[in-house]
């Protein structure tokens, strides 16, 4: 969302700058043109007054100085004229010893300078006929004060424009944040969905987001339903195959094949391999269910039920100790954690003499699960072999030797590590280190 806000802000800044600069330049140009047209009317009026001041005298044309503006009498006053006719020319005393620029064409001319004075002139050159003669009148006005005022107006306008731009950007940022707040909420809910903290998105969203949220919720419901049906189908398949497998194994162990010991041994080995492969594939398929988040494992809720089940199976003589901090919630699928702890605790109950201890701690790098028992333990040289699927050290204990193999599959699928160590209780300690589970961040 931040990248969207940045793109919107940059886009708005670019548009506002371009439009603002264009409008400012056009406005200033129109203002200057209008001002020049206004000054032109004054210059034209002065030119016509000069034309009226030309009278016929005893020696030809004369200029009646009583009709001239006082500004034409004061040196460098900023008001100048030059009158050209057939017999000569007149120019204002305000020019002193300087020459007024003479344009080649009639009309208004700007940005001409009066030499030595650095005065920028606005000049009007006009052609007339009077008393049968062609008369050219050029009047000029110092445009420098107007330009200075114009620059001041530009600076004030630029400051006001920047202030308006900053205000618009601030308002735009607030508006965009409010407009994108529902998307931020949806993003947070999707993150919570990935972490298993919710199963659906809230449908109380703006009208524009309702179709998207409805489609996501529909997809989640459909996927969850498909996942449940797949798990149920896998469970049904496993139960359906266990009975025929048990019958075949029983037949292989019976005395009906005593006459063909080779066939009996081959049949038994192949059936055991099929059974182990079936257990492995069913478990692997079930582990793929973590593609969608499920209910998290709440230790306060789940562990009492697990311990009660283990006591029912293995007898009340076992002392099951729970050293887990209150309120601890493991950020993994409930079914997977139940299977992991169920297999490890069940294995510990089979070998323990009287006491089993479960300890779950949370650290900065993840979670650590310790399962200790006071049984005979496992020699260090044989511990690696025990983690292999179907490997058992004592054939007298019921089971197929798949428990720790399943646990190893689950732990490795989460990027964790399982170790078999010496327990402080005298037996075996199963240590499971699970890294901190992170949800992939959503792109802004």
C-alpha positions in Angstrom: 0.0 0.0 0.0 2.9 2.3 0.7 4.1 2.0 -2.9 0.6 2.8 -4.2 0.6 5.9 -2.0 4.0 6.9 -3.2 3.0 6.4 -6.8 -0.2 8.4 -6.4 1.7 11.1 -4.6 4.4 11.3 -7.2 1.9 11.2 -10.0 -0.1 14.0 -8.4 3.0 16.0 -7.7 4.1 15.7 -11.4 0.6 16.6 -12.7 0.3 19.6 -10.3 3.8 20.8 -11.1 3.2 20.6 -14.9 -0.3 22.0 -14.8 0.8 24.7 -12.3 3.8 25.8 -14.3 1.8 25.9 -17.5 -1.0 27.8 -15.9 1.4 30.2 -14.1 3.3 30.9 -17.4 0.1 31.4 -19.3 -1.3 33.6 -16.5 1.8 35.7 -16.3 2.0 36.1 -20.1 -1.6 37.1 -20.3 -1.1 39.6 -17.4 2.0 41.1 -19.1 0.2 41.3 -22.4 -2.8 43.0 -20.8 -0.5 45.4 -19.0 1.4 46.3 -22.2 -1.9 46.9 -24.0 -3.0 49.2 -21.2 0.3 51.1 -21.3 0.1 51.2 -25.1 -3.1 53.1 -24.9 -1.3 55.7 -22.7 1.6 55.9 -25.2 -0.8 56.3 -28.1 -2.6 59.1 -26.3 0.8 60.8 -25.7 1.6 60.3 -29.4 -1.6 62.0 -30.4 -1.0 64.9 -28.0 2.4 65.4 -29.6 0.8 65.4 -33.0 -1.6 68.1 -31.8 1.3 70.1 -30.4 2.8 70.3 -34.0 1.7 73.6 -35.4 2.5 75.7 -38.5 4.8 78.5 -37.8 6.5 81.4 -39.8 9.4 79.1 -40.6 7.4 75.9 -41.2 6.4 73.3 -38.6 6.9 74.2 -35.0 6.4 72.2 -31.7 4.3 74.0 -29.1 6.2 73.2 -25.9 3.4 74.5 -23.7 1.4 71.5 -24.7 4.1 69.0 -23.7 4.0 67.0 -20.5 6.5 68.1 -17.8 7.9 64.6 -17.8 9.4 65.3 -21.2 11.4 68.2 -19.8 13.2 66.4 -17.0 16.4 64.5 -17.9 16.0 60.7 -17.8 12.5 61.0 -16.4 11.4 57.8 -18.0 9.2 59.5 -20.6 10.7 60.2 -24.0 9.7 61.1 -27.5 11.2 61.8 -31.0 9.4 63.4 -33.9 10.8 63.0 -37.4 9.6 64.9 -40.4 10.9 66.0 -43.8 12.9 69.0 -42.6 14.4 67.5 -39.4 13.4 66.1 -36.1 12.6 67.0 -32.5 13.3 65.0 -29.4 12.4 65.5 -25.7 14.8 67.1 -23.3 14.5 64.1 -21.1 16.7 62.2 -23.5 19.5 64.7 -22.8 22.4 63.6 -25.0 21.1 60.1 -25.7 19.4 58.7 -28.8 16.0 56.9 -28.6 16.0 53.6 -30.4 14.2 53.7 -33.7 12.4 50.6 -34.7 12.0 49.8 -38.4 8.3 49.0 -38.2 5.4 50.8 -36.6 3.7 49.5 -33.5 4.5 48.6 -29.9 8.0 47.3 -29.1 9.2 46.0 -25.7 12.5 45.1 -24.2 14.4 48.0 -25.9 17.1 49.7 -23.7 18.1 53.3 -23.4 21.8 53.4 -23.6 23.8 54.3 -20.5 20.7 54.3 -18.3 19.8 50.6 -18.2 16.2 51.6 -18.6 14.1 49.0 -20.3 11.7 50.9 -22.7 8.2 50.2 -23.8 8.2 52.0 -27.2 5.4 53.0 -29.6 6.3 54.0 -33.1 3.5 55.6 -35.2 3.2 57.2 -38.7 1.0 60.2 -39.4 0.4 62.8 -42.1 -0.1 66.5 -41.2 0.1 69.7 -43.2 0.9 67.5 -46.2 4.0 66.0 -44.6 4.8 62.5 -43.3 5.4 62.7 -39.6 6.9 59.8 -37.5 6.3 60.0 -33.8 8.1 57.7 -31.4 7.1 57.8 -27.7 8.7 55.6 -25.0 8.2 54.9 -21.3 10.6 53.4 -18.8 9.3 49.8 -18.3 11.8 48.9 -15.6 9.6 49.7 -12.5 6.8 47.7 -14.1 9.2 44.7 -14.7 10.4 44.9 -11.1 6.8 44.8 -9.8 6.2 42.0 -12.2 9.1 40.0 -10.8 7.8 40.6 -7.3 4.4 39.4 -8.4 6.0 36.3 -9.8 7.8 35.6 -6.6 4.7 36.1 -4.5 2.7 33.9 -6.9 5.5 31.2 -6.8 5.4 31.2 -3.0 1.6 31.0 -2.9 1.7 28.3 -5.5 4.2 26.2 -3.5 2.1 26.7 -0.3 -1.0 25.6 -2.2 0.9 22.6 -3.6 2.0 21.5 -0.2 -1.5 22.0 1.2 -3.0 20.0 -1.7 -0.4 17.2 -1.2 -1.2 17.0 2.5 -4.9 16.8 1.8 -4.2 14.3 -1.0 -2.2 12.1 1.4 -5.0 12.2 4.0 -7.6 11.4 1.3 -5.5 8.6 -0.2 -4.9 7.1 3.2 -8.6 7.1 4.0 -9.4 5.7 0.6 -6.9 2.9 0.9 -7.6 2.1 4.5 -10.0 -0.7 3.5 -7.3 -2.2 1.4 -4.8 -2.0 4.4 -7.5 -3.7 6.5 -7.9 -6.4 3.9 -4.2 -6.9 3.6 -3.9 -7.3 7.4 -6.7 -9.8 7.4 -5.0 -11.8 4.6 -1.9 -11.9 6.7 -3.9 -13.1 9.6 -5.4 -15.7 7.3 -1.9 -16.9 6.4 -1.1 -17.1 10.1 -4.2 -19.1 10.8 -5.8 -16.4 13.0 -8.9 -16.3 10.9 -10.6 -18.4 8.3 -12.5 -15.7 6.3 -12.2 -12.0 5.4 -14.7 -9.5 6.9 -17.4 -8.7 4.4 -18.0 -5.3 5.9 -16.0 -3.5 3.2 -16.7 -0.6 0.8 -18.9 -1.4 -2.2 -15.9 -1.4 -4.6 -14.2 -4.2 -2.6 -17.2 -6.4 -2.0 -16.8 -8.5 -5.2 -13.1 -9.1 -4.4 -13.7 -10.1 -0.8 -16.6 -12.3 -1.8 -14.5 -14.1 -4.4 -11.6 -14.6 -1.9 -14.0 -16.0 0.8 -15.6 -18.3 -1.8 -12.2 -19.6 -2.9 -11.2 -20.1 0.8 -14.4 -22.0 1.5 -14.0 -24.1 -1.6 -10.4 -24.9 -0.9 -11.0 -25.8 2.7 -13.9 -28.1 1.7 -11.7 -29.7 -1.0 -8.9 -30.2 1.6 -11.3 -31.7 4.1 -12.7 -34.1 1.5 -9.2 -35.1 0.4 -8.1 -35.8 4.0 -11.3 -37.8 4.7 -10.7 -39.7 1.4 -7.1 -40.5 2.5 -8.2 -41.6 5.9 -11.0 -43.8 4.4 -8.4 -45.3 2.0 -6.0 -46.0 4.8 -8.7 -47.7 6.9 -10.0 -49.6 4.0 -6.6 -51.0 3.1 -5.6 -51.8 6.7 -8.0 -54.7 7.1 -7.0 -56.6 3.9 -3.4 -55.9 4.8 -3.9 -57.3 8.3 -5.6 -60.4 6.8 -2.8 -61.0 4.4 -0.2 -60.5 7.1 -2.0 -62.9 9.3 -2.2 -65.4 6.5 1.5 -65.0 5.9 2.2 -65.6 9.6 0.0 -68.7 9.8 1.1 -72.2 9.3 -0.7 -72.6 6.0 2.4 -71.6 4.1 4.8 -73.8 6.1 5.4 -75.9 3.1 6.6 -72.9 1.1 8.8 -70.9 3.6 10.3 -68.9 0.8 6.9 -67.7 -0.5 5.9 -67.0 3.1 8.9 -64.8 3.8 8.6 -63.0 0.5 5.0 -62.4 1.0 5.5 -61.1 4.5 8.4 -58.8 3.4 6.4 -57.4 0.5 3.3 -56.8 2.6 5.4 -55.0 5.3 7.0 -52.8 2.6 3.5 -52.0 1.1 2.2 -51.1 4.6 5.2 -48.8 5.4 4.9 -47.2 2.0 1.2 -46.7 2.4 1.7 -45.1 5.8 4.4 -42.8 4.4 2.4 -41.6 1.4 -0.7 -41.1 3.5 1.2 -39.0 5.9 3.0 -37.0 3.2 -0.3 -36.3 1.5 -1.8 -35.1 4.8 1.2 -32.8 5.4 0.4 -31.0 2.2 -2.7 -29.8 3.9 -0.7 -26.9 5.3 -1.1 -25.1 2.0 -4.0 -23.4 3.6 -3.8 -22.2 7.2 -5.7 -24.2 9.7 -6.5 -23.8 13.4 -3.4 -23.1 15.5 -2.3 -25.4 18.3 -3.4 -23.9 21.7 -1.4 -25.8 24.3 -3.8 -25.0 27.1 -6.7 -26.5 25.2 -5.1 -29.4 23.4 -2.5 -30.9 25.8 -4.9 -32.0 28.5 -6.9 -34.0 26.0 -3.7 -35.6 24.5 -2.4 -36.6 28.0 -5.8 -38.0 28.9 -5.8 -40.2 25.7 -2.2 -41.4 26.4 -3.2 -42.4 30.0 -6.2 -44.4 28.7 -3.9 -46.2 26.2 -0.9 -46.9 28.4 -2.4 -47.0 31.8 -2.7 -44.6 34.7 0.5 -45.7 36.3 2.5 -43.3 34.0 3.2 -39.9 35.4 2.8 -37.3 32.5 4.3 -33.9 33.4 3.5 -30.8 31.4 6.1 -28.0 31.6 4.5 -25.5 29.1 4.0 -21.8 29.7 0.3 -20.9 30.1 -1.3 -19.3 27.0 1.3 -20.7 24.6 0.0 -21.1 21.0 2.1 -22.9 18.4 1.9 -21.3 15.0 1.4 -24.5 13.1 -1.5 -26.6 12.0 -3.3 -28.2 15.0 -3.6 -31.6 13.3 0.1 -31.7 12.4 1.2 -30.8 16.0 -1.2 -33.4 17.4 0.3 -36.0 15.2 3.9 -34.9 16.0 3.4 -34.9 19.8 1.1 -37.9 19.6 3.8 -40.1 17.9 6.7 -38.9 20.1 4.7 -39.1 23.4 3.2 -42.5 22.4 6.7 -43.8 21.8 7.9 -42.4 25.1 5.0 -44.0 26.9 5.9 -47.4 25.4 9.4 -47.3 26.8 9.1 -45.3 30.0 9.1 -46.9 33.4 7.0 -44.4 35.2 7.6 -40.8 34.1 7.4 -38.7 30.9 7.9 -35.0 30.8 6.9 -32.6 28.0 8.5 -29.1 27.9 7.8 -26.5 25.2 9.7 -23.2 25.3 9.7 -20.2 23.0 12.8 -18.4 22.0 13.7 -15.6 19.5 14.7 -18.2 16.9 11.5 -20.3 17.2 10.2 -23.1 19.5 11.9 -26.0 21.3 10.1 -29.2 22.2 11.6 -31.6 24.7 10.1 -35.0 25.4 11.9 -36.9 28.2 11.3 -40.4 29.6 12.9 -42.6 32.3 13.1 -45.7 30.1 16.1 -47.6 29.0 17.0 -45.0 26.4 18.8 -45.7 23.1 22.6 -46.1 22.6 24.2 -43.2 20.8 25.4 -45.4 17.9 21.9 -46.6 17.2 20.0 -43.3 17.4 20.4 -42.3 13.7 19.0 -45.7 12.6 15.9 -45.3 14.8 14.9 -42.1 12.9 14.7 -44.1 9.7 11.2 -45.3 8.7 10.3 -48.8 9.9 13.4 -49.3 11.9 12.8 -50.7 15.4 15.3 -51.8 18.0 12.8 -54.2 19.8 10.4 -56.3 17.8 8.5 -57.2 21.0 7.0 -53.8 21.3 3.9 -53.3 19.2 4.0 -51.0 16.2 5.6 -50.7 12.8 8.5 -48.4 13.7 7.0 -45.5 11.7 6.3 -43.0 14.5 9.6 -41.2 14.6 9.9 -41.4 10.8 6.6 -39.6 10.5 7.7 -37.1 13.1 10.9 -36.5 11.2 8.9 -35.9 8.0 6.8 -33.3 9.7 9.7 -31.5 11.3 11.8 -31.4 8.1 8.8 -30.1 6.2 8.8 -27.1 8.5 12.6 -26.6 8.3 13.2 -27.9 11.8 15.5 -30.4 13.4 15.0 -33.5 15.5 17.7 -35.0 17.8 17.8 -38.0 20.1 19.8 -37.2 23.3 20.3 -38.4 26.8 17.5 -37.4 29.1 17.9 -36.0 32.6 15.4 -38.6 33.7 17.7 -41.4 32.7 16.1 -42.4 29.5 15.8 -40.8 26.0 15.2 -37.1 25.3 13.7 -36.2 21.9 14.6 -32.6 21.1 12.7 -30.9 18.3 13.8 -27.4 17.2 11.3 -25.6 15.0 12.3 -22.2 13.4 10.1 -19.2 13.8 7.3 -19.5 11.3 7.1 -16.4 9.1 4.4 -15.5 6.6 5.6 -14.2 3.2 5.0 -10.5 3.2 2.5 -9.1 0.7 3.9 -6.8 -1.9 3.0 -3.1 -1.4 
